Every structure is written in structure tokens, then in C-alpha cells.
Amino acid sequence: MNAMSFTTLDGAKATVDAAALEALSARIRGTVLRDGDDAYEDARGIWNSMIDRRPALIVCCVGASDVVAAVNFARENKLLVSVRGGGHNIAGSAVCDGGLMIDLSLMKSVRVDVAARRAWVGPGATLVDVDRETQAFGLTVPVGINSTTGIAGLTLGGGFGWTTRKFGLTIDNLVSADVVTADGKLLRASQSENPELFWALRGGGGNFGIVTAFEFQLHQLGPQVLSGLVVHPFADAQKVLREYREALETAPDELTCWVVMRQAPPLPFLPAEWHGKEVLVLAMCYCGDIEAGEKATRKLRAIGSPIADVVGVNPFTGWQQAFDPLLAPGARNYWKSHDFTELSDNAIEITTAAIARLPGPECEVFFAHIGGAAGRVAADATAFPQRSSHFVMNVHARWREPAMDKACIDWARGVYEATRPYAVGTAYVNFMPEDEIDRVEAAYGGNYRRLLEIKQRYDPQNLFRMNQNLRPKEGLRAA
């Protein structure tokens, strides 16, 4: 292996000699890829096709020792570092230009202890890996709604989905984590071991190290749940949203219902004349007894005059993949997001007006319904602070052609700005695009200062900066 040029932490260029590169390769049980190798292009590809970066070197890890070797190599040579789990992050932080990419996607193991109701999960596992293994035993850990999402990024940012109201956020079910810190040490983080690091990992993102194993608490669920879609004509959207808001006031924790507003895809249960027309979809899941779910969903399903109601008994693993076709890799994506304590009339009017101005057929606005068990955790109990938010809005611009970039991004930013006065100011960091680095302090609210202090302790040189970054020295000075 010849000497190579890398991008460093300060953005300069540095040459790493052949001997150091050979020594790294010899320590790795996985593979080391450089531009031109057969697997390089696939390894650098991620979910958001807007991101087109070329790492100088990719270390494909198969165990914690590989991660330790890669971190030590990066620190000793002061290299820019990115970390890939599932590669699903909207900001594209899994891939760096000219630096060292540490790829965890081969570390996909999921082990379930049924008696203890625990799962040990590798950082390269995706949600489909976790769901299939846990649901084989009628167990679950709360995760997101797109099965190709990586468990690592989801967890470190908070993690919410269909079961959050019943069982809490993903981080509320994290029992421990094995973490390689910037100094190359492998630590266990839990309530009893390195508790400050454990607190920070639960919502603070990838700022503090690289998690090589997650231990989760599991809950009984499934394998069948009551779930599905109720599709409404968009002409009724404002009325439906107001009645939806009212129905949720008495919803039990077991019931979650999200709203999706977009052009209808060619779903087989929709009449052909609705394909490509704007619709409002109520997507719901009941995490409990099927008969009780029929009663609990009655009020939501009685709203308006829907085009279709396909709520029924489904395998939970199937429901977890229901939105995958709309979120497949290969498209260009840009998101803008707000947290709301309530779905105000003003927010309803602004977002429904935005659907009338969709810049493309794959663009959408959705409201995630949370609260419940997740809302009964203190704001300072974990790094994730937005416990009082009942709704998360995501303005999801999605398109195929680079020529549409400006129109789609401008549309998303416009909806975001118009709804800002009705939001609470925090943000879900996993929904933040790469141009929102200045929003990080607001996203963490009252937990920001504590996070900076923990960052200063575990990563004072900011080796792990390809994320929704906490800048230790600058932030602490400003505070």
C-alpha cells in the first residue's frame, strides 16, 4: 500500500506513509478500502443521494478491536473521521470527503435473551434486523418506522416510532452500551458504569465515541397488531386534522396515529383516479389487545368520509416495513422539522396550504404523534430534552433530479419558517440536515451545557465531529 493524502481535522491535507497504512491493515480483521477498490463505491453510498463524498480510506469493521484500531489511527494522524452505521442520516454524516470512514455496517448481530427480556445489538444492524429477531419471540424494542434505518444513529439521537407512546423512546429502553472513545479505550456505559457518558449517549448523537454494542430492554408485543391506513381526500384536510387533534386527547398510550400529507402513490387499495392526487393519510398502530384496539381506533376511523380504510390485523414486522417503498434509497432528500406541544389551527392552515404547492410527487409533510410514556420522563433525565412535545413535524422534500434541488429545498425551508412561531424551539437531531449545525444548542435546550462538558471530557479534540456537532471548546467559552 502506497502513502496516501488525507483531509485532517482542521481541513488541511496530510500524507500518511505506507508503513502506517500497512500497520493499520494488519490490525484490522475486516477490510480496508481505498478509491478504486471493487467494494469502495458501494461502501461510500448512503440513503440520501444528495451526499456524494469520497473518503480517502474506508475501514470496514467486524468487531470492537477493528474500531479501536481505526480510532487510534485517526487520532494519531489527526484525520477527519466519519462513522457509518446504517447510513440513513439525512445530513449524510456517515461519509466524509478525503478522511477516514469507519464503517460498522458488517456488525449486524442481534442476540435476544427471552427470559431476561434483553437484546444485544451490533451498531450495523438495521431496524429490520432488530424487528425480525425480537418478534420471533413476541418481543420488541421501540424503534423507528423505516426498516432500513440503522439502529445506532436512531438510538443515539433518541428514537421514536409506533410503540413509543406505550414503551418510551428507544433511549428509554437502552440498558447499556459498549463505546470506543476518542482515546481508543473501550468503555461500558450504563447507569452504574460511566453514568455521565451513558446520559449523554441517550440523545447526544455520535459526539462522544463509537458504540460497538447496544443492550436494550424488551417488551412483549405482537407478533400481530392492529394497524393500517385511513386515506382522506385532501379537500377535507383541515377538518380532518382538527377532529384528529380532538380524538388524540383521549387516546390511550397503546394507540399511535401519524398524519401524512402528500400525493397518493399507486397503492393497490386506492381507486386509480386518486393516484397522484393530494391526500391526507391517518396511519395508526395499536400496541395491545386487538379487540381493545378496535375500540380505541373507532373515533379516529369515524372522522370524515375516507376514500379507503385498510386498518386491520397485521404482522408487526410487516407494518414496520409499510412505508419502506416511499423511503427507499436512491432519491435526493432534504428535511426541515419542528416540535409542537399542540397542533394549532395556524400550523394546520400553513401545512395544508404547503401541500397545495408541492414541488414534486414524492414531497410530503407528516406529523408524528408522540407523548405517552416518552412524555413522562424528565427533560434532564437523558440528553434528549423534548419530552413535552406531543407532535413532531417533518417537512420531507424528496426528488430525483438535481435540477429540482432549489425548488424542493426552498419549499421545505418556507414551510419551516412559516410554522416556526407555533413550535417550541427544540428539534429532533436525527431530522436535522447538514446546514443546521447552528441549531444544535436550541435542539438540546437546557441540556446543552452539560453535553458540552461531557464532550470536553471524552472528546476534547472533537475527533467525532461529523454529526450534529457539539463543539466543546467554542461552546464552553461562549457559555
Secondary structure, DSSP 8 states (H G I E B T S, - for coil): ---EEEEBTTS-EEEE-HHHHHHHHHH-SSEEEETTSTTHHHHH--S-TT-----SEEEE-SSHHHHHHHHHHHHHTTB-EEEESSS--TT-TT--SSSEEEE-TT---EEEETTTTEEEE-TT-BHHHHHHHHHTTTEE----S-TTSBHHHHHHH----TTHHHH--TGGGEEEEEEE-TTS-EEEEESSSSHHHHHHHTTSGGGS-EEEEEEEE-EE--SEEEEEEEEEEGGGHHHHHHHHHHHHTT--TTEEEEEEEEE----TTS-GGGTTSEEEEEEEEE-S-HHHHHHHTHHHHTSS--SEE--EEEEHHHHHTTTGGGS-TTSEEEEEEEEESS--HHHHHHHHHHHTT-SSTT-EEEEEE--GGGGGS-TTSSS---TT-SEEEEEEEEES-GGGHHHHHHHHHHHHHHHGGGS-S---GGG--GGGGGGHHHHHGGGHHHHHHHHHHH-TT----SSS---HHHHHHH-
